[in-house]
């Protein structure tokens, strides 16, 4: 790997000289990187509607009514006269699907394994939802989904994180804490609010095929779906969105009409498995835990601790989070087939056994041990994650003009990294950007679908590529055919680890990690700022740990 060090050091010198002599060039490159490789600027445009007279006539049909479908439907409401969500599960169209106390639902999502699990939500995600729903904070509070400015306790190999960047002066960007059940139910209540969004409606059914437009080559006329009685119905559509999640049904529908015949699906299996333990505590539970830090026990707190492994020493991770209505979620995650905890005592032993470079704080185990008081609320869910997959539609020769796919329907990734919701928001933001660029058109223009996939592809590529850095070294991972854990991947892991170590003492490195982690006004290029690269290699050359 020394050759990579020497090459990177030389590049760092050139980049440093460029930055010193032409800082404006660096600023331009950074802006372009944010525009091309993230949806940060796209997200800021969410929530602004066209005038009613300029909305596209016809129906935007959203195939699937989960998180991706609900957010996409809200985006389409700003641009179309009518938005129709077609969702297979009938109970989601009832009051139960919109409860403020989601835990009281008697029903459960049939096709979503992680429905009861904790989900990770970046500051980027909160900003998008706040733009789409002006009353988001109010309704989140009604559902006890936490919105706060907490800086989470994220530890790699048990090493305590640095203080939050001074850049924010203690006023950190807002973010979310909640379960999948809690947030999805909240979004459904918001998106299907007839007073706020009268053009959105939801019907029960499953899309079975697409209808070609006999009068316009390359365009789809609508969808065929089967309703809850088994009756087949046809709906005309101006735009069709595949939000079917892990089913990725769009590829089958397109193939039946002769589209996307050259779609080469990429797939790899990280063989990730996790156990999610859920317990519920009363408000008085926290009274004897005053020695816990405020970001873990305060009234608005969400995180307790995130424990991620050093991949050279450990293949397991643990997460402890406070969710809505007093529920505590404890996750044990791993790659391969290790024994997973099935009781509270086994979970405590699991956390104790993790390889760490610094001892974990006593308050964490005091908290876990105190959960024995509410052991009668214990529930357990074990999940083996499906393989990750990417459908690169943008590379296909033939695509319909008015079809797109986003979220898991386009790219399914390892959920251990908590990027799934951000990936959905990225796709929905790209759709909104394109619809705004064509806001003077009352029809979906030619090649709209291709333009969407071309816009989305480089922005979701980091979600697809970055997990490989940490999945591929695992001996049980089955890579994409022809791929492997390259020397470049090994160098990048060393480099990122070096920045994390530097961040404990260096404010620039700390801010870069924070911004990238929260998906704020940042881009991959920020990790290679010439001054930052120089600091990393200087520490390496001088032997500083």
C-alpha positions as CSV (number, residue, x, y, z in Angstrom):
1,X,0.0,0.0,0.0
2,X,3.1,2.3,0.2
3,X,2.8,3.1,-3.5
4,X,-0.7,4.5,-2.8
5,X,0.7,6.6,0.0
6,X,3.4,8.0,-2.2
7,X,1.1,8.7,-5.1
8,X,-1.5,10.3,-2.8
9,X,1.1,12.4,-1.1
10,X,2.3,13.7,-4.5
11,X,-1.3,14.5,-5.4
12,X,-1.8,16.2,-2.1
13,X,1.2,18.5,-2.8
14,X,-0.2,19.4,-6.2
15,X,-3.7,20.0,-4.8
16,X,-2.3,22.1,-2.0
17,X,-0.4,24.3,-4.4
18,X,-3.5,24.7,-6.5
19,X,-5.6,25.7,-3.5
20,X,-3.0,28.2,-2.3
21,X,-2.6,29.8,-5.7
22,X,-6.3,29.6,-6.9
23,X,-8.8,29.2,-4.0
24,X,-11.5,30.3,-6.4
25,X,-10.9,27.2,-8.5
26,X,-11.3,25.0,-5.4
27,X,-14.5,26.8,-4.5
28,X,-15.9,26.2,-8.0
29,X,-14.9,22.5,-7.9
30,X,-16.6,22.1,-4.5
31,X,-19.8,23.7,-5.7
32,X,-19.9,21.5,-8.8
33,X,-19.3,18.5,-6.6
34,X,-22.2,19.3,-4.4
35,X,-24.4,19.9,-7.4
36,X,-23.5,16.7,-9.2
37,X,-22.9,14.2,-6.4
38,X,-25.5,15.2,-3.8
39,X,-29.1,16.4,-3.6
40,X,-28.4,19.2,-1.2
41,X,-29.3,22.0,-3.5
42,X,-32.2,20.0,-5.0
43,X,-33.6,19.4,-1.5
44,X,-33.8,23.1,-0.9
45,X,-36.3,23.5,-3.8
46,X,-38.8,21.1,-2.2
47,X,-42.2,22.3,-1.2
48,X,-42.8,25.1,-3.7
49,X,-45.9,24.5,-5.8
50,X,-46.7,25.5,-9.4
51,X,-49.7,27.7,-9.9
52,X,-52.8,25.6,-10.3
53,X,-53.1,26.7,-14.0
54,X,-49.7,25.4,-14.8
55,X,-50.0,22.0,-13.2
56,X,-49.7,19.1,-15.6
57,X,-53.1,17.7,-16.5
58,X,-53.6,14.0,-15.8
59,X,-52.4,11.7,-13.1
60,X,-49.0,11.0,-11.5
61,X,-49.3,7.3,-10.5
62,X,-47.1,6.2,-7.6
63,X,-46.8,2.5,-7.5
64,X,-46.3,1.7,-3.8
65,X,-47.4,3.6,-0.7
66,X,-44.5,3.2,1.7
67,X,-42.0,6.0,2.6
68,X,-40.7,6.4,-1.0
69,X,-44.3,6.5,-2.3
70,X,-45.6,9.0,0.2
71,X,-42.7,11.4,-0.2
72,X,-42.9,11.1,-4.0
73,X,-46.7,11.7,-4.0
74,X,-46.1,14.9,-2.0
75,X,-43.6,16.1,-4.5
76,X,-45.9,15.3,-7.4
77,X,-48.8,17.2,-5.7
78,X,-46.9,20.4,-6.5
79,X,-46.8,19.6,-10.2
80,X,-49.8,17.5,-11.2
81,X,-53.5,18.0,-11.2
82,X,-54.0,14.5,-9.6
83,X,-51.7,12.1,-7.7
84,X,-52.7,8.5,-7.2
85,X,-50.9,6.1,-4.8
86,X,-51.6,2.4,-5.5
87,X,-50.8,0.4,-2.3
88,X,-51.3,-3.3,-1.8
89,X,-52.1,-3.3,1.9
90,X,-55.7,-2.4,2.6
91,X,-55.3,-1.4,6.2
92,X,-53.1,1.5,5.3
93,X,-56.1,3.3,3.7
94,X,-57.9,3.2,7.1
95,X,-57.5,5.4,10.1
96,X,-55.2,2.8,11.6
97,X,-52.6,3.7,9.0
98,X,-52.4,7.3,10.2
99,X,-52.5,6.9,14.0
100,X,-50.6,9.5,16.1
101,X,-49.7,6.6,18.4
102,X,-48.3,4.2,15.8
103,X,-47.4,1.6,18.4
104,X,-51.1,1.0,18.9
105,X,-51.6,-0.4,15.4
106,X,-52.9,-3.9,15.4
107,X,-51.7,-4.5,11.9
108,X,-48.1,-4.6,10.6
109,X,-46.5,-4.1,7.2
110,X,-46.5,-7.4,5.5
111,X,-43.6,-6.7,3.1
112,X,-41.3,-4.5,5.3
113,X,-39.1,-6.5,7.6
114,X,-37.7,-3.5,9.4
115,X,-41.1,-1.9,10.2
116,X,-40.6,-2.1,13.9
117,X,-36.9,-1.3,13.8
118,X,-35.0,2.0,14.4
119,X,-34.2,3.9,11.3
120,X,-31.4,6.4,10.8
121,X,-32.4,9.9,9.7
122,X,-29.8,12.5,8.7
123,X,-30.2,16.3,9.1
124,X,-30.6,16.3,5.3
125,X,-33.7,14.2,5.7
126,X,-35.2,16.4,8.3
127,X,-34.6,19.5,6.2
128,X,-36.4,17.9,3.2
129,X,-39.4,16.8,5.3
130,X,-39.7,20.3,6.8
131,X,-39.7,21.8,3.3
132,X,-42.4,19.4,2.1
133,X,-44.6,19.7,5.2
134,X,-44.8,23.1,6.9
135,X,-46.4,21.6,9.9
136,X,-43.9,18.7,10.2
137,X,-42.5,19.6,13.6
138,X,-46.0,20.0,15.1
139,X,-47.2,16.6,13.7
140,X,-43.9,14.9,14.7
141,X,-44.5,16.1,18.3
142,X,-48.1,14.7,18.2
143,X,-46.5,11.3,17.2
144,X,-43.7,11.8,19.7
145,X,-41.2,11.4,16.8
146,X,-38.2,13.4,18.2
147,X,-36.9,16.4,16.4
148,X,-33.9,17.9,18.1
149,X,-30.4,19.2,17.7
150,X,-28.7,16.4,19.6
151,X,-25.1,15.4,18.6
152,X,-25.1,11.6,18.6
153,X,-22.6,9.5,20.5
154,X,-21.1,7.7,17.5
155,X,-18.1,5.5,18.5
156,X,-15.8,3.5,16.2
157,X,-14.1,0.8,18.2
158,X,-15.4,2.4,21.3
159,X,-13.5,5.6,20.8
160,X,-15.5,8.6,22.1
161,X,-16.3,11.1,19.4
162,X,-14.9,14.7,19.4
163,X,-17.2,17.5,20.6
164,X,-19.6,18.8,18.0
165,X,-18.0,21.3,15.6
166,X,-17.6,24.8,17.0
167,X,-18.8,26.1,13.6
168,X,-22.4,25.7,14.7
169,X,-21.9,27.4,18.0
170,X,-24.0,24.8,19.8
171,X,-27.0,25.4,17.5
172,X,-26.6,22.1,15.5
173,X,-28.9,21.4,12.6
174,X,-32.1,19.6,13.5
175,X,-32.5,15.9,12.9
176,X,-35.0,13.1,13.5
177,X,-35.1,10.1,15.9
178,X,-37.8,7.5,15.5
179,X,-38.8,4.0,14.4
180,X,-39.8,3.1,10.9
181,X,-43.3,2.4,12.1
182,X,-43.5,5.9,13.8
183,X,-42.2,7.9,10.9
184,X,-43.9,6.1,8.1
185,X,-47.3,6.5,9.9
186,X,-46.5,10.2,10.5
187,X,-45.7,10.7,6.8
188,X,-48.9,8.9,5.7
189,X,-51.0,11.2,8.0
190,X,-49.3,14.3,6.5
191,X,-49.4,13.3,2.8
192,X,-53.0,12.1,2.8
193,X,-54.3,15.2,4.6
194,X,-57.1,16.2,2.2
195,X,-57.2,19.8,3.5
196,X,-53.5,20.3,2.8
197,X,-53.0,18.1,-0.3
198,X,-56.4,17.6,-1.9
199,X,-55.0,16.2,-5.1
200,X,-53.5,13.1,-3.5
201,X,-55.5,9.9,-3.1
202,X,-54.7,6.3,-2.3
203,X,-56.3,3.2,-3.5
204,X,-55.8,-0.5,-2.6
205,X,-54.2,-2.6,-5.3
206,X,-51.1,-4.0,-6.9
207,X,-49.8,-2.8,-10.2
208,X,-49.4,-5.8,-12.6
209,X,-48.3,-4.1,-15.8
210,X,-47.8,-0.9,-17.8
211,X,-49.9,0.2,-20.8
212,X,-48.1,1.5,-23.9
213,X,-49.3,4.6,-25.6
214,X,-50.5,3.5,-29.1
215,X,-50.3,7.1,-30.4
216,X,-46.9,8.2,-29.0
217,X,-44.0,5.9,-29.4
218,X,-41.8,5.7,-26.3
219,X,-44.5,6.9,-23.9
220,X,-46.7,4.9,-21.5
221,X,-50.4,5.5,-21.4
222,X,-51.1,4.2,-17.9
223,X,-50.9,1.2,-15.5
224,X,-53.0,-1.9,-14.9
225,X,-53.6,-2.8,-11.3
226,X,-55.6,-5.5,-9.5
227,X,-57.8,-4.1,-6.7
228,X,-58.6,-5.7,-3.3
229,X,-61.5,-7.7,-4.9
230,X,-59.2,-9.2,-7.6
231,X,-60.8,-7.0,-10.3
232,X,-58.3,-5.7,-12.9
233,X,-58.5,-2.0,-13.6
234,X,-56.6,0.4,-15.9
235,X,-55.6,3.9,-14.9
236,X,-54.3,6.6,-17.4
237,X,-51.1,8.2,-16.2
238,X,-49.0,11.2,-17.2
239,X,-46.1,9.9,-15.1
240,X,-45.5,6.5,-13.5
241,X,-43.2,6.2,-10.5
242,X,-41.9,2.8,-9.4
243,X,-41.8,3.0,-5.6
244,X,-42.3,-0.7,-5.0
245,X,-39.3,-1.0,-2.8
246,X,-37.3,-4.2,-2.6
247,X,-39.7,-5.9,-5.1
248,X,-38.2,-3.6,-7.8
249,X,-41.2,-4.4,-9.9
250,X,-40.5,-1.8,-12.6
251,X,-37.9,-3.9,-14.3
252,X,-40.4,-6.7,-15.0
253,X,-43.0,-4.2,-16.2
254,X,-40.6,-2.5,-18.6
255,X,-39.2,-5.8,-19.9
256,X,-42.7,-7.0,-20.8
257,X,-43.0,-4.0,-23.2
258,X,-39.5,-4.4,-24.7
259,X,-37.9,-1.6,-22.6
260,X,-34.6,-1.9,-20.6
261,X,-33.7,-5.2,-22.3
262,X,-30.0,-4.4,-21.6
263,X,-30.5,-3.6,-17.9
264,X,-27.6,-5.3,-16.1
265,X,-28.5,-5.5,-12.4
266,X,-25.6,-5.3,-10.0
267,X,-25.9,-7.3,-6.8
268,X,-23.8,-8.3,-3.9
269,X,-24.6,-10.0,-0.6
270,X,-23.0,-8.6,2.6
271,X,-24.7,-11.4,4.6
272,X,-25.7,-8.8,7.2
273,X,-28.0,-9.9,10.0
274,X,-29.3,-8.1,13.0
275,X,-31.5,-8.5,16.1
276,X,-33.7,-5.7,17.2
277,X,-34.7,-5.7,20.9
278,X,-37.6,-3.4,21.8
279,X,-38.5,-2.4,25.4
280,X,-40.7,0.3,26.8
281,X,-39.9,2.5,29.8
282,X,-42.0,4.9,31.8
283,X,-41.0,8.6,32.2
284,X,-39.8,7.9,35.8
285,X,-37.3,5.4,34.5
286,X,-34.7,8.2,33.9
287,X,-34.9,9.6,37.4
288,X,-32.0,7.5,38.8
289,X,-29.9,7.9,35.7
290,X,-28.9,11.5,36.2
291,X,-25.2,10.6,35.5
292,X,-26.1,9.9,31.9
293,X,-25.2,12.7,29.5
294,X,-28.0,15.0,28.5
295,X,-27.9,13.9,24.8
296,X,-28.8,10.4,26.0
297,X,-31.4,11.1,28.7
298,X,-32.8,14.6,28.1
299,X,-36.5,15.0,27.4
300,X,-35.9,15.5,23.7
301,X,-33.0,13.0,23.4
302,X,-33.0,10.2,20.8
303,X,-29.6,8.6,20.6
304,X,-28.0,6.7,23.5
305,X,-24.9,5.3,21.7
306,X,-23.8,4.0,18.3
307,X,-21.0,1.4,18.4
308,X,-19.4,0.7,15.0
309,X,-16.5,-1.8,14.5
310,X,-13.0,-1.5,13.3
311,X,-13.3,-4.0,10.5
312,X,-9.9,-5.5,11.1
313,X,-10.8,-6.5,14.6
314,X,-14.6,-6.9,14.8
315,X,-17.6,-7.9,12.6
316,X,-20.3,-6.8,15.0
317,X,-22.0,-3.5,15.8
318,X,-24.5,-2.2,18.4
319,X,-27.0,0.7,18.5
320,X,-29.1,1.9,21.4
321,X,-31.7,4.5,20.7
322,X,-34.7,6.1,22.4
323,X,-37.7,6.2,20.2
324,X,-41.3,7.5,20.4
325,X,-43.6,6.8,23.3
326,X,-40.9,5.5,25.7
327,X,-39.7,2.7,23.4
328,X,-36.0,1.7,23.5
329,X,-34.5,0.0,20.5
330,X,-31.4,-2.0,21.0
331,X,-29.8,-3.4,17.8
332,X,-27.1,-6.0,17.5
333,X,-25.8,-6.2,14.0
334,X,-23.2,-8.4,12.3
335,X,-21.8,-9.7,9.1
336,X,-21.8,-13.4,8.5
337,X,-23.5,-15.9,10.8
338,X,-22.6,-15.2,14.5
339,X,-24.8,-16.0,17.4
340,X,-27.1,-13.0,18.0
341,X,-28.6,-12.1,21.4
342,X,-32.1,-13.3,22.2
343,X,-32.4,-11.9,25.8
344,X,-31.6,-8.6,27.5
345,X,-28.7,-10.3,29.4
346,X,-27.3,-11.7,26.2
347,X,-27.5,-8.2,24.6
348,X,-25.6,-6.7,27.5
349,X,-23.0,-9.5,27.2
350,X,-22.9,-8.8,23.4
351,X,-22.0,-5.1,24.0
352,X,-19.5,-6.1,26.7
353,X,-17.8,-8.5,24.2
354,X,-17.3,-5.9,21.4
355,X,-13.7,-5.1,20.6
356,X,-13.0,-1.5,21.8
357,X,-9.9,0.6,22.0
358,X,-11.3,2.7,24.9
359,X,-13.5,1.3,27.7
360,X,-17.2,2.0,27.2
361,X,-18.7,4.4,29.9
362,X,-20.2,2.9,33.0
363,X,-23.4,4.9,32.5
364,X,-24.2,2.8,29.4
365,X,-24.2,-0.4,31.3
366,X,-26.1,1.2,34.2
367,X,-28.7,2.1,31.7
368,X,-28.8,-1.4,30.1
369,X,-28.9,-3.1,33.5
370,X,-31.8,-0.9,34.7
371,X,-33.9,-2.2,31.7
372,X,-34.3,-5.4,33.8
373,X,-37.0,-3.4,35.6
374,X,-39.2,-3.4,32.4
375,X,-38.2,-6.8,31.1
376,X,-41.8,-7.8,30.8
377,X,-42.0,-5.4,27.8
378,X,-39.3,-7.3,25.9
379,X,-39.8,-8.1,22.2
380,X,-37.3,-9.4,19.7
381,X,-37.1,-9.4,15.9
382,X,-34.3,-11.1,14.0
383,X,-33.7,-10.0,10.4
384,X,-31.3,-11.3,7.7
385,X,-30.9,-8.6,5.2
386,X,-31.6,-9.3,1.5
387,X,-28.7,-8.8,-1.0
388,X,-27.9,-5.2,-2.0
389,X,-28.8,-4.4,-5.7
390,X,-28.5,-1.5,-8.1
391,X,-30.5,-1.1,-11.3
392,X,-28.6,1.2,-13.6
393,X,-31.5,2.3,-15.8
394,X,-29.4,5.3,-17.0
395,X,-27.3,2.9,-19.1
396,X,-30.2,1.4,-20.9
397,X,-30.7,2.1,-24.6
398,X,-34.5,2.1,-24.5
399,X,-36.6,3.7,-21.7
400,X,-40.1,5.2,-21.8
401,X,-40.3,9.0,-21.5
402,X,-42.6,9.0,-18.5
403,X,-41.3,6.2,-16.2
404,X,-39.0,6.6,-13.2
405,X,-37.9,4.5,-10.2
406,X,-36.5,5.7,-6.9
407,X,-35.7,4.5,-3.4
408,X,-35.2,0.7,-3.0
409,X,-36.9,0.2,-6.4
410,X,-33.8,1.6,-8.0
411,X,-31.1,0.8,-5.4
412,X,-31.3,-1.4,-2.3
413,X,-28.4,-1.1,0.2
414,X,-27.2,-2.5,3.5
415,X,-29.4,-0.9,6.1
416,X,-26.7,-1.1,8.8
417,X,-25.3,2.2,7.5
418,X,-28.7,4.0,7.9
419,X,-28.7,5.6,4.4
420,X,-32.0,4.3,3.0
421,X,-34.2,7.2,3.9
422,X,-31.6,9.7,2.5
423,X,-31.6,7.8,-0.7
424,X,-35.3,8.2,-1.1
425,X,-35.1,11.9,-0.4
426,X,-32.4,12.2,-3.0
427,X,-34.5,10.6,-5.7
428,X,-37.6,12.6,-4.8
429,X,-35.5,15.8,-4.8
430,X,-34.1,14.9,-8.3
431,X,-37.7,14.4,-9.5
432,X,-38.7,17.8,-8.2
433,X,-35.8,19.5,-9.8
434,X,-36.6,18.1,-13.2
435,X,-40.3,19.0,-12.8
436,X,-39.3,22.6,-12.0
437,X,-36.9,22.8,-14.9
438,X,-39.9,21.8,-17.2
439,X,-42.5,23.9,-15.3
440,X,-43.6,25.7,-18.5
441,X,-44.6,22.4,-20.1
442,X,-48.1,21.0,-19.5
443,X,-47.0,17.5,-20.6
444,X,-44.0,15.3,-19.6
445,X,-41.4,16.1,-22.2
446,X,-39.5,13.6,-24.3
447,X,-36.7,11.8,-22.6
448,X,-37.9,12.9,-19.1
449,X,-37.3,9.5,-17.7
450,X,-33.8,9.3,-19.0
451,X,-33.0,12.7,-17.8
452,X,-34.2,11.7,-14.3
453,X,-32.0,8.6,-14.2
454,X,-29.0,10.6,-15.5
455,X,-29.6,13.2,-12.8
456,X,-30.2,10.7,-10.0
457,X,-27.4,8.2,-10.8
458,X,-24.3,10.1,-9.7
459,X,-26.2,11.3,-6.6
460,X,-27.1,7.8,-5.3
461,X,-23.8,6.3,-6.4
462,X,-22.1,7.1,-3.1
463,X,-24.9,5.2,-1.3
464,X,-24.1,2.2,-3.4
465,X,-20.3,2.5,-3.4
466,X,-19.5,3.5,0.2
467,X,-20.9,0.4,1.9
468,X,-18.7,-1.7,-0.2
469,X,-15.7,-0.2,1.5
470,X,-16.8,-1.8,4.7
471,X,-18.8,-4.8,3.4
472,X,-16.2,-6.2,1.0
473,X,-13.4,-6.9,3.6
474,X,-15.8,-9.3,5.4
475,X,-15.0,-12.9,4.6
476,X,-18.6,-13.9,4.3
477,X,-19.6,-11.1,1.8
478,X,-20.3,-12.2,-1.7
479,X,-19.2,-9.3,-4.0
480,X,-20.6,-8.1,-7.3
481,X,-19.3,-10.7,-9.8
482,X,-15.8,-9.5,-10.9
483,X,-15.4,-7.2,-8.0
484,X,-13.3,-7.6,-4.8
485,X,-11.7,-5.7,-1.9
486,X,-9.2,-3.7,-4.0
487,X,-6.1,-1.9,-2.8
488,X,-7.9,1.3,-3.5
489,X,-10.6,0.3,-1.1
490,X,-8.0,-0.5,1.5
491,X,-6.3,2.8,1.0
492,X,-9.6,4.7,1.4
493,X,-10.4,2.9,4.6
494,X,-7.0,3.9,5.9
495,X,-7.5,7.5,4.8
496,X,-11.0,7.8,6.3
497,X,-9.8,6.3,9.5
498,X,-7.0,8.8,9.6
499,X,-9.4,11.7,9.2
500,X,-11.5,10.4,12.1
501,X,-8.4,10.2,14.3
502,X,-7.4,13.7,13.2
503,X,-10.9,15.0,14.0
504,X,-10.4,14.5,17.7
505,X,-7.8,17.3,17.7
506,X,-8.5,19.2,14.4
507,X,-11.6,21.4,13.9
508,X,-11.4,21.2,10.1
509,X,-11.5,17.4,10.1
510,X,-14.2,17.4,12.7
511,X,-16.4,19.7,10.7
512,X,-15.9,17.7,7.5
513,X,-16.9,14.4,9.2
514,X,-19.9,16.1,10.8
515,X,-21.2,17.7,7.5
516,X,-20.7,14.5,5.5
517,X,-22.3,12.4,8.2
518,X,-25.4,14.6,8.4
519,X,-25.4,15.1,4.6
520,X,-25.4,18.8,5.0
521,X,-23.7,21.3,2.6
522,X,-20.9,18.9,1.8
523,X,-19.6,16.6,-0.9
524,X,-17.1,13.8,-1.2
525,X,-14.5,16.4,-2.4
526,X,-14.5,17.9,1.1
527,X,-12.8,14.8,2.4
528,X,-9.9,15.7,0.0
529,X,-9.5,19.3,0.8
530,X,-5.8,20.0,0.1
531,X,-5.1,21.3,3.6
532,X,-6.9,18.2,5.1
533,X,-5.0,15.8,2.8
534,X,-1.7,17.5,3.8
535,X,-2.5,17.2,7.5
536,X,-3.3,13.5,7.1
537,X,-0.1,12.7,5.3
538,X,2.0,14.9,7.5
539,X,0.8,12.8,10.5
540,X,1.6,9.7,8.6
541,X,5.1,10.8,7.6
542,X,5.9,12.0,11.1
543,X,4.5,8.9,12.7
544,X,1.8,10.7,14.7
545,X,-0.9,8.3,15.8
